[in-house]
Amino acid sequence: MGWCRLGWPLFLLACAQLSAGATGAFDLPPVRHVFVIMLENQSFEVTFDERSQAPYLAHTLRSRGVLLTQYHGIGHYSLPNYLALISGQAPNDATQMDCPIFSEFRPTAAGLDAHGQLHGAGCVYPSIVKTLPDQLEAAGFSWRAYMEDMGNDRSREPATCAHVAIGAEDHTEEAKVGDAYAAKHNPFVYFHSVIDDQPRCDARVVNLAQLPRDLTSASNTPNYVFITPNLCNDGHDDPCIDGRRGGLAAVDGFLKKWVPLILDAPAFRADGMLLITFDESASLRGSGSSACCNERPLAGAEYPPGLTGPGGGRIGALVLSRFVQGGTVSAAPYNHYALLRTVETLFGLPQLGYAAEPDLKPFGADVFNVVAPHPPAQ
C-alpha cells in the first residue's frame, strides 16, 4: 500500500478501510475535543433535501463534512434522546413524556440490569446511574454544557445548572419572550450524580454566552462540549414566541453564527470533531418512529421508545473534523447510543447503558476517512 503513504485524498478512505480490514478493527483518530450541537424535530428527508430551508447546514456545511444518512433518534419525545446521549438509558414512562413534573426516579430494582439499565420510572436518576461527564472527569478530561438563554430571566430559572425543584412542575417547557431555555433539552440536570454537587454543576452547565471566551485557546476549551440552542433557534418552535420564523430557518441562522466560531477555534483545528444532529424526527407516524442498530426498549415500559414504533426515526447527522473528507457520505446505521459509544471510545472510557450493546458500533473508517497527521504537542 505504498500509495497510501502519499496521502492523496482520493485514496485516503480506501487506505483506512484496508487498514481496518487487515486488523479486524479500526483505530479511531486522536480526537481530543468533541463538540455536539443538538437540534430539534426534523426528519432527514426534509433537513438535507436540495430545497432545504437550512441551506447552510444542508449544502455549505455538508460540503465540509461527512453526512450520516442512516443516523436515527432513539425515541419520542425530546428528552429520552438527550438522556441517551450522555447516559445510555432508554426511555421510561416519565422521560418519554418529557417530564412535565420534575419527579424523582423510582427504581423497581436494586441495581442496573445486564444491559446497564435501571428499571423503574421518573425523571431525576439516582447516583447509581453514571453519565458521560462522570466518566470524563474520572479519566482527567473536562466537559461543559452550554445552554442558550439559561438564566436570561432570573425569576424563571438560575443562570447555571437550571432546573425546578424535584417534584415541581417544569415551567420551562414553554418559551417566554426573552428566555426560551428548556430544561428538557438540558440532559445534565436529570442526574443526581451531576446536580448534587452544586458548585460543580454551576461551573459546568452554563449559558451559551460563555462559549466564545472558552474557545479562545485549546487549554480553555473543554474536551467535551454540548450545545443546546433555545426553543426558537433549535427549530422546536415555529413561529417563535417573539414572532420570528422558527424551524429550519432559525436553525440555519444559529449555525451560521456559532459553527464558524467552533471551526476557527484552536482546539477544533488541532484535534476536534463537531457533530450536528437532531433529537428525533418530526413525525410519530410511519418511518418517523423507525429505529436502527437493534435498539432495545426498557423492560416494563408502557410504550415502545418511539411511542408508535421502535425508535425516533431517521434524522441524519453531519460530522466535521480534520479527520474527515468533506462532501462524503456514510450509509452505515448509527443512533444516539452509537454517538455516546463513539465519544467514550475516543476518550478510552467504558460504555454506559445501551452504548455497550455488542451489536452497536462506534463511528469507523466510513466517518473518519482521512488519515491526518497527529497534531503538534500543545
C-alpha positions in Angstrom: 0.0 0.0 0.0 2.8 2.4 -0.9 0.3 4.9 -2.4 -1.4 5.1 1.0 1.6 6.9 2.3 1.3 9.5 -0.4 -1.8 10.9 1.3 -3.7 11.5 -1.9 -7.2 12.5 -1.0 -8.8 10.0 -3.4 -7.0 7.1 -1.7 -7.5 8.1 1.9 -10.8 6.4 2.5 -9.6 3.2 0.8 -6.4 3.2 2.9 -8.5 3.4 6.1 -10.8 0.7 5.0 -7.9 -1.6 4.0 -6.2 -1.0 7.3 -9.4 -1.8 9.2 -9.9 -5.0 7.2 -6.4 -6.1 7.8 -6.5 -5.8 11.5 -10.2 -6.6 12.1 -10.6 -3.3 13.9 -10.4 0.4 13.2 -8.3 2.7 15.4 -10.2 6.0 15.9 -8.2 9.2 15.3 -6.7 11.2 18.1 -9.8 13.4 18.6 -9.5 15.2 22.0 -12.2 17.9 21.6 -15.8 16.8 20.8 -18.5 19.3 20.1 -22.1 18.3 19.8 -24.9 20.7 18.6 -28.3 19.2 19.3 -31.3 20.5 17.3 -35.0 19.6 17.3 -37.7 17.7 15.5 -36.7 17.3 11.8 -36.6 14.4 9.5 -33.6 13.6 7.3 -35.6 13.9 4.1 -36.6 17.5 5.0 -33.4 18.7 6.5 -31.0 17.6 3.8 -33.3 18.0 0.8 -31.9 20.0 -2.1 -34.6 22.7 -1.3 -33.9 22.6 2.4 -34.8 25.6 4.5 -31.4 25.2 6.1 -29.1 25.6 3.1 -26.1 26.5 5.3 -26.4 23.1 7.0 -27.7 21.0 4.1 -25.2 22.4 1.5 -22.4 24.6 2.8 -21.5 22.5 5.9 -22.3 19.3 4.2 -19.6 20.0 1.6 -17.1 20.2 4.5 -18.1 17.1 6.4 -19.4 13.5 6.3 -23.2 13.2 6.1 -24.5 10.2 8.1 -27.7 9.3 6.1 -28.8 6.5 8.4 -28.4 8.2 11.7 -31.5 7.7 13.9 -33.1 9.1 17.1 -33.8 6.6 19.8 -37.3 7.7 20.7 -40.1 10.3 21.1 -40.4 12.9 22.6 -37.3 15.1 23.1 -35.9 14.2 26.5 -35.1 10.5 26.0 -32.9 11.3 23.1 -30.9 13.8 25.2 -30.6 11.4 28.1 -29.4 8.6 25.8 -26.5 10.8 24.5 -24.9 11.1 28.0 -26.1 8.0 29.9 -27.2 5.2 27.5 -30.5 5.0 29.5 -33.6 4.0 27.5 -36.9 5.9 27.7 -39.1 5.3 30.7 -42.7 6.2 31.2 -41.9 9.6 32.6 -38.9 10.7 30.5 -40.9 9.6 27.4 -43.4 12.3 28.2 -40.7 15.0 28.6 -41.1 15.0 32.4 -43.7 17.8 32.9 -43.2 17.1 36.6 -39.5 17.1 37.6 -40.0 13.9 39.6 -37.6 11.6 41.4 -36.8 8.4 39.6 -38.4 5.5 41.4 -36.4 2.3 40.8 -38.1 -1.1 40.8 -34.8 -3.0 41.0 -31.9 -2.7 43.4 -29.3 -2.1 40.7 -28.6 -1.9 37.0 -29.5 -4.9 34.8 -27.2 -6.7 32.5 -27.7 -4.0 29.8 -26.8 -1.2 32.2 -30.4 -0.1 32.5 -32.1 1.0 35.7 -35.7 -0.3 35.8 -38.4 2.0 37.1 -39.8 5.4 36.1 -39.1 9.0 36.8 -37.0 11.9 35.8 -34.0 12.5 38.0 -31.9 9.4 38.1 -30.2 8.3 41.3 -26.4 8.5 41.6 -26.0 4.8 40.7 -26.7 5.9 37.1 -23.5 7.4 35.8 -23.1 9.9 33.0 -20.5 10.7 30.4 -19.4 13.8 32.4 -18.8 11.5 35.4 -16.6 9.2 33.2 -14.8 12.1 31.6 -13.8 13.7 34.9 -12.7 10.4 36.4 -10.4 10.0 33.4 -9.0 13.5 33.7 -10.9 15.1 30.9 -13.1 18.3 31.1 -16.6 19.0 29.9 -19.1 21.8 29.7 -22.7 22.2 28.6 -23.7 25.5 27.0 -27.5 26.3 27.2 -28.8 29.3 25.2 -31.0 31.7 27.2 -30.5 29.9 30.5 -30.9 32.4 33.2 -31.9 35.3 31.0 -34.9 35.7 33.3 -33.6 35.0 36.8 -37.1 34.9 38.2 -37.7 31.9 35.9 -34.5 29.9 36.4 -31.0 30.5 37.6 -28.1 31.3 35.2 -26.3 27.9 35.8 -27.4 24.3 36.4 -31.0 25.4 35.9 -33.9 23.2 36.9 -37.0 23.4 39.1 -37.2 21.7 42.5 -37.7 18.0 42.5 -41.4 17.3 42.5 -42.3 20.6 40.9 -43.9 21.4 37.6 -41.4 22.3 34.9 -42.4 25.8 33.8 -39.5 25.9 31.3 -41.3 23.6 28.9 -42.8 26.6 27.1 -40.8 29.6 25.9 -41.1 33.1 27.4 -40.2 36.3 25.5 -36.6 36.9 26.1 -36.0 33.5 27.7 -36.6 30.3 25.6 -34.5 28.0 27.7 -36.0 24.5 28.2 -34.7 22.1 30.9 -36.0 19.1 28.9 -33.2 20.0 26.3 -30.6 20.0 29.1 -29.9 16.3 30.0 -27.3 17.1 32.6 -29.8 18.3 35.2 -31.6 14.9 35.2 -28.9 13.1 37.1 -28.1 13.3 40.8 -24.5 12.5 40.0 -24.4 16.0 38.4 -26.8 18.2 40.3 -26.0 17.0 43.8 -22.6 18.8 43.6 -23.9 22.3 43.1 -20.6 24.1 42.6 -19.6 21.5 40.0 -22.9 21.8 38.2 -22.8 25.6 38.3 -19.3 25.6 36.8 -20.1 23.1 34.0 -23.7 23.8 33.0 -23.6 27.4 31.8 -25.1 29.9 29.5 -24.1 29.7 25.8 -22.7 33.3 26.1 -19.6 31.8 27.8 -18.6 29.7 24.8 -16.7 32.3 22.8 -14.4 33.0 25.7 -13.8 29.3 26.3 -12.9 28.8 22.6 -10.0 31.4 22.6 -7.4 28.7 23.4 -7.2 25.0 23.4 -6.4 24.9 27.1 -9.6 26.8 27.9 -11.8 24.6 25.7 -13.4 21.6 27.4 -12.7 18.2 25.9 -16.5 17.6 25.6 -18.8 20.5 24.6 -22.6 20.1 24.4 -24.5 23.0 22.9 -28.3 23.4 23.1 -29.9 26.4 21.3 -33.1 27.9 22.7 -36.6 26.7 21.7 -36.5 29.0 18.7 -33.0 28.5 17.4 -33.1 24.7 17.8 -36.1 24.5 15.4 -38.5 23.4 18.0 -40.9 26.4 17.8 -42.3 27.8 14.6 -43.2 30.6 14.8 -41.1 31.6 17.8 -42.5 33.2 21.0 -41.3 36.6 19.8 -42.9 36.2 16.3 -39.7 35.3 14.5 -39.6 32.5 12.0 -38.5 29.3 13.6 -38.0 25.7 12.3 -35.1 25.1 10.0 -34.7 28.7 9.1 -33.9 29.5 12.7 -31.6 26.5 12.9 -29.6 27.8 9.9 -29.3 31.3 11.4 -28.0 29.8 14.7 -25.5 27.6 12.9 -24.2 30.5 10.7 -23.4 32.4 13.9 -21.8 29.6 16.1 -20.3 27.0 13.8 -17.6 29.3 12.3 -16.5 30.2 15.9 -16.0 26.5 16.6 -14.3 25.7 13.3 -11.9 28.5 13.8 -11.1 27.6 17.5 -7.6 26.3 18.2 -8.9 23.2 19.9 -11.1 22.2 16.9 -8.3 22.9 14.4 -5.9 20.8 16.4 -7.9 17.7 17.2 -11.6 18.5 17.2 -14.8 16.8 15.9 -18.1 18.6 15.6 -21.3 16.6 15.2 -24.6 18.4 14.3 -27.8 16.4 14.6 -31.4 16.4 15.8 -33.2 14.7 18.7 -36.0 13.0 16.8 -37.8 13.0 13.5 -40.8 15.4 13.0 -43.4 12.7 12.9 -44.5 9.8 15.0 -46.1 8.0 12.0 -44.5 5.5 9.7 -40.8 5.9 9.3 -40.9 8.7 11.9 -40.6 6.1 14.6 -38.2 3.8 12.9 -35.0 2.6 14.6 -31.7 1.1 13.8 -28.9 -0.9 15.4 -31.2 -3.5 17.1 -32.4 -0.8 19.5 -34.0 -2.3 22.7 -36.7 -0.8 24.8 -36.6 -0.6 28.6 -38.2 -3.7 30.0 -41.5 -2.9 31.6 -42.0 0.5 29.9 -45.6 1.1 28.8 -44.8 2.2 25.3 -42.0 1.4 22.8 -39.3 4.1 22.6 -40.9 5.7 19.5 -44.4 5.6 21.1 -45.8 4.2 17.8 -42.6 2.3 16.8 -39.2 1.1 18.0 -37.3 4.4 17.7 -37.1 8.1 17.0 -36.9 8.0 13.2 -34.2 8.8 10.7 -32.7 12.3 11.3 -29.3 12.3 9.9 -26.1 13.8 11.3 -23.2 15.8 10.0 -19.6 15.3 11.2 -16.9 17.9 10.6 -13.2 17.4 11.6 -9.7 17.4 10.2 -10.1 13.6 10.2 -12.9 13.6 7.7 -13.1 14.2 4.0 -15.6 17.0 3.1 -18.5 16.1 0.9 -18.5 12.4 1.7 -21.4 10.2 2.8 -21.8 7.2 5.1 -24.9 5.0 4.9 -23.9 2.9 8.0 -26.6 2.7 10.7 -26.0 4.8 13.8 -28.1 6.3 16.6 -27.6 8.4 19.7 -26.3 5.4 21.6 -23.7 4.9 18.9 -22.6 8.5 19.3 -22.2 8.0 23.0 -20.2 4.9 22.3 -18.0 6.8 19.8 -17.2 9.5 22.3 -16.5 7.0 25.0 -14.2 5.1 22.7 -12.4 8.3 21.6 -11.6 9.1 25.2 -10.8 5.5 26.3 -13.9 5.2 28.5 -16.1 2.1 29.3 -19.6 2.1 27.7 -22.7 3.2 29.6 -26.2 1.6 29.3 -27.2 0.7 25.8 -24.0 2.1 24.4 -22.4 -1.1 25.5 -24.5 -3.5 23.4 -22.3 -5.8 21.4 -24.0 -5.2 18.1 -23.7 -1.4 18.3 -20.7 0.1 16.5 -18.9 3.4 17.1 -18.0 5.5 14.1 -15.4 3.9 11.9 -13.5 4.3 8.7 -16.7 5.3 6.9 -16.7 8.5 9.1 -13.1 9.1 9.9 -12.0 8.8 6.4 -8.9 10.9 6.4 -5.6 9.8 7.9 -4.4 13.1 9.2 -1.1 13.5 11.0 -1.2 13.8 14.7 -1.5 17.4 15.9 1.6 19.0 17.4 2.0 18.8 21.1 0.3 21.6 23.0 
